[in-house]
Amino acid sequence: MKYSLSWVLNTTPLYRIMPLKWFKIMVEEKRNTLFRPSKWDDPYEMNYSNSVIATEKGDIPLDASYWFGQCWSLCAESAIMWQAFKKTKDPCVKIMVYADKLISGKNELDDELRIVVLDYIRYFEPTQDSYHEKLNDVISTHQWPKNFLSKGCKCAELFPIYSLLTKRNVFKHEEEVRFLLFDKSASKDQESFSYTFDPTIVKEVVIDPWTSKDDDKYLEILKELRPYLSQETTKIRKSEIFSNSSMFSIRYNP
C-alpha cells in the first residue's frame, strides 16, 4: 500500500522546465528520476542539517538519507525561469502534467515503506521568526501515520520533510510545488530514485522561446518528441513569451 501525504491538487496543472536531452531520456526510458536534496543547487535546501530533535537522552540530528525530491511549479509561464535555462545553450522544454497523474498509477512508488508527498513550498523571510512560522505551517499540514513509526521508521528520518517544504522568499516567483519521496529501503550511497513514468500523462510540451519555428532544429525536436507522447491529447508548441507582438499599443495624440 502506498501512503500519500499530499496537498490535494487533483487536476491542477504542474509545470517543469528541463533540457530537451533530459526530457528525451525521460520519455524514451519511461522513467522519472528524483534526486537527493544534497544534490540541489541552493545550499539553504540543507536547512535540516542544522536541526535536531531534542530528547531526554540528548539531541538527535535529522537524517535525510531516505529522502528524494523533484521541483515543479504552478507558474504556467515565467521569463525568469526561462532565462535561468538559457545559459545551458541547449534546447529546453517546459512540460505540463496534472498533479494527480504525477503520483498515481502502478509503479515503484506503490510500496508500504515509501511515502509520497506533493505539496507547495512555504516561502519565508530571512528571519528566524518567519522560518519558524512557515515550518509550523508545514508541521500542522503533515501528521505522520503511527504505522510508519511502528515499522521501524524514526522521527529523525521523517522530520526533514518540514524543512524540505520551505524556501527563502527570493525564490517566491517559482511558485514551486515539491514532489518528495521517503524510501526506507534506499541505501546510504544512493543518489537518486527512479520510477516507471508514462509519457502520455504529459499534456503539453513547450519548446524554449529561442528556438525559431523556421529553424531545422525546431522541426527535429518535434520529430523526436512526438512518437513518445499521446497523439490525441499532447500539445506541442513554442513559447512566444519573447516574440514581437502588436497586441498592446496606444495611439498618442499630443
Helices and strands as residue ranges (DSSP letters): E 3-6, E 13-19, H 20-29, E 31-35, G 37-39, G 43-50, E 52-55, E 58-61, E 67-73, H 79-86, E 92-98, H 99-102, E 114-120, E 122-124, H 128-141, H 146-150, H 155-158, H 160-164, E 166-168, G 169-174, E 176-183, E 192-196, G 199-201, E 204-207, H 216-225, G 226-228, E 235-238
